[in-house]
């Protein structure tokens, strides 16, 4: 288990799968397109949106995700 601090300063717990998802997809880039995800990764991303760890943006029928973290605490 790991904690991550969101923009509001709230600590949120992540399980091992969620932590691995963030490490794999958000170390090198800020924006992640849903079209690049498989069904399992899409489900994990939606759970992270529910927890407030990711922001979900929809524009032109394309869904993308970006981290909603406090940059000072990262």
Order of alpha helices (4+ residues) and beta strands (2+ residues): beta-beta-alpha-beta-alpha-beta-beta
